[in-house]
Amino acid sequence: MDIELQAMDVSPPRNAGWLTRINAILARIGMYVAIVGLLMIVAVVFYQVFGRYVLNNSPTWAESLAIVLVLYVTLIGAAVGVRDAGHIGLETLLVLLPDGPRHKLEIVIYVLVAIFGACMAYNGWLLGSSVASYYIPNLHISEAARYIPLVISGVLIVLFSIEHIIAIVRGEEVAPSWN
């Protein structure tokens, strides 16, 4: 039983820095949000299909809600993928390089990813602010709700990229959130 509990423990090592501890928690929360969102998408789409073909009365809000949920699931899940190094990369080219150039190239890659995340957050904020007074038809919530996951994901990508850069400089690896 103790072995099972130890295998389920995904907390960062005690000697991990504050950023690693915070990022591990944020990544875990992000993944739970993405999983719950995915389950909600399945339920909403099932209800829409059931309403359309069984009740002959399709709910008008279901499609709009499913689209908004897809944004949350994909963007937050993508940010967690950056932390867990599950993003698309040039792994095959990197493994061919010696350690020194490989680490420098990895740092460049994570700096570019962080810049991309910052642009996502900034532009998501601008776009969300510009449409905040409009409402999504059938949901009666602000259009800004579509841009919230873009901002959250961008901020998380920046934090996770910084964590990877620090780990590379220290000669360490970031432990995935789901070991």
C-alpha positions as CSV (number, residue, x, y, z in Angstrom):
1,M,0.0,0.0,0.0
2,D,2.8,2.4,0.8
3,I,4.4,1.7,-2.5
4,E,1.1,2.6,-4.3
5,L,0.9,5.9,-2.4
6,Q,4.5,6.7,-3.2
7,A,3.9,6.0,-6.9
8,M,0.9,8.3,-6.9
9,D,2.8,11.2,-5.3
10,V,3.6,13.7,-8.0
11,S,4.7,16.6,-5.8
12,P,8.0,18.2,-6.8
13,P,11.1,17.3,-4.9
14,R,11.6,19.2,-1.6
15,N,14.8,20.9,-2.9
16,A,12.9,22.2,-5.9
17,G,12.7,26.0,-6.3
18,W,9.6,28.0,-5.7
19,L,8.9,28.3,-9.4
20,T,9.0,24.6,-9.9
21,R,6.6,24.0,-6.9
22,I,4.2,26.6,-8.2
23,N,4.4,25.4,-11.8
24,A,3.8,21.8,-10.7
25,I,0.6,22.9,-9.0
26,L,-0.5,25.1,-11.9
27,A,0.1,22.3,-14.4
28,R,-1.8,19.8,-12.3
29,I,-4.7,22.2,-11.9
30,G,-4.6,23.0,-15.7
31,M,-4.7,19.4,-16.5
32,Y,-7.7,18.8,-14.2
33,V,-9.5,21.8,-15.8
34,A,-8.8,20.4,-19.3
35,I,-10.1,16.9,-18.3
36,V,-13.3,18.4,-16.7
37,G,-13.7,20.5,-19.8
38,L,-13.4,17.5,-22.1
39,L,-16.0,15.6,-20.1
40,M,-18.3,18.7,-20.3
41,I,-17.8,18.8,-24.1
42,V,-18.8,15.1,-24.3
43,A,-21.9,15.7,-22.1
44,V,-23.0,18.9,-24.0
45,V,-22.6,17.2,-27.4
46,F,-24.4,14.1,-26.2
47,Y,-27.2,16.3,-25.0
48,Q,-27.4,18.2,-28.3
49,V,-27.5,15.0,-30.3
50,F,-30.1,13.5,-27.9
51,G,-32.2,16.6,-28.1
52,R,-32.0,16.8,-31.9
53,Y,-32.7,13.1,-32.8
54,V,-34.7,11.8,-29.8
55,L,-36.6,14.8,-28.5
56,N,-36.7,16.6,-31.9
57,N,-35.9,19.8,-30.0
58,S,-32.2,20.6,-30.3
59,P,-30.9,23.0,-27.6
60,T,-29.8,26.2,-29.2
61,W,-27.0,26.9,-26.7
62,A,-25.2,23.5,-26.9
63,E,-23.1,24.2,-29.9
64,S,-21.9,27.6,-28.7
65,L,-21.0,26.2,-25.3
66,A,-19.1,23.2,-26.9
67,I,-17.0,25.7,-29.0
68,V,-16.1,27.8,-26.0
69,L,-15.2,24.6,-24.0
70,V,-12.9,23.4,-26.8
71,L,-11.0,26.7,-26.5
72,Y,-10.4,26.1,-22.8
73,V,-9.4,22.4,-23.2
74,T,-7.0,22.9,-26.0
75,L,-5.3,26.1,-24.9
76,I,-4.8,25.1,-21.2
77,G,-3.9,21.6,-22.3
78,A,-1.3,23.0,-24.7
79,A,0.2,25.1,-21.9
80,V,0.6,22.0,-19.7
81,G,2.1,20.2,-22.7
82,V,4.9,22.9,-22.7
83,R,5.7,22.1,-19.1
84,D,5.7,18.4,-19.6
85,A,7.7,18.8,-22.8
86,G,4.9,17.2,-24.8
87,H,4.9,19.9,-27.4
88,I,6.1,19.5,-31.0
89,G,9.9,19.9,-31.1
90,L,12.9,19.1,-33.1
91,E,13.9,16.2,-30.8
92,T,15.6,14.2,-33.6
93,L,17.9,17.0,-34.5
94,L,18.7,18.0,-30.9
95,V,19.8,14.5,-29.8
96,L,22.4,14.5,-32.6
97,L,24.1,17.6,-31.1
98,P,26.8,17.5,-28.4
99,D,25.6,18.7,-24.9
100,G,26.9,22.3,-25.1
101,P,25.3,23.3,-28.4
102,R,22.2,21.2,-27.6
103,H,21.6,23.1,-24.3
104,K,22.1,26.4,-26.0
105,L,19.6,25.5,-28.7
106,E,17.1,24.3,-26.1
107,I,17.4,27.6,-24.3
108,V,16.8,29.5,-27.6
109,I,13.7,27.3,-28.3
110,Y,12.3,28.0,-24.8
111,V,13.0,31.7,-25.1
112,L,11.0,31.7,-28.4
113,V,8.2,29.7,-26.8
114,A,8.1,32.2,-23.9
115,I,7.9,35.1,-26.4
116,F,5.1,33.3,-28.2
117,G,3.3,32.8,-24.9
118,A,3.7,36.4,-23.9
119,C,2.3,37.4,-27.3
120,M,-0.7,35.1,-26.8
121,A,-1.4,36.6,-23.4
122,Y,-1.0,40.2,-24.5
123,N,-3.1,39.9,-27.7
124,G,-5.7,37.7,-26.0
125,W,-6.1,40.5,-23.4
126,L,-6.4,43.1,-26.1
127,L,-8.9,41.1,-28.1
128,G,-10.9,40.1,-25.0
129,S,-11.1,43.7,-23.9
130,S,-12.2,44.9,-27.3
131,V,-15.2,42.5,-27.4
132,A,-16.1,42.4,-23.7
133,S,-19.3,44.4,-24.2
134,Y,-20.7,41.9,-26.8
135,Y,-22.4,38.7,-25.9
136,I,-22.2,35.2,-27.3
137,P,-25.6,34.4,-28.8
138,N,-27.5,31.7,-27.0
139,L,-25.1,31.7,-24.0
140,H,-25.7,35.3,-22.8
141,I,-22.1,35.6,-21.6
142,S,-19.4,38.1,-22.7
143,E,-17.5,37.4,-25.9
144,A,-14.4,38.0,-23.7
145,A,-15.0,34.4,-22.3
146,R,-13.5,33.1,-25.6
147,Y,-10.2,35.0,-24.9
148,I,-9.7,34.1,-21.3
149,P,-8.1,30.8,-22.0
150,L,-5.7,32.5,-24.5
151,V,-4.5,34.8,-21.7
152,I,-4.3,32.0,-19.1
153,S,-2.5,29.7,-21.5
154,G,0.0,32.5,-22.6
155,V,0.9,33.3,-19.0
156,L,1.3,29.6,-18.2
157,I,3.5,29.0,-21.2
158,V,5.8,31.9,-20.1
159,L,6.1,30.5,-16.6
160,F,6.7,26.9,-17.8
161,S,9.3,28.1,-20.4
162,I,11.2,30.1,-17.7
163,E,11.2,26.9,-15.5
164,H,12.7,24.9,-18.4
165,I,15.4,27.6,-19.1
166,I,16.4,27.6,-15.4
167,A,16.5,23.8,-15.4
168,I,18.7,23.7,-18.5
169,V,21.1,26.2,-17.0
170,R,21.3,24.2,-13.8
171,G,21.8,20.9,-15.7
172,E,18.5,19.5,-14.4
173,E,15.3,18.3,-16.0
174,V,11.7,19.4,-15.3
175,A,9.8,16.5,-13.8
176,P,6.5,16.0,-15.7
177,S,3.3,16.7,-13.7
178,W,1.9,13.2,-14.4
179,N,4.6,10.7,-13.3
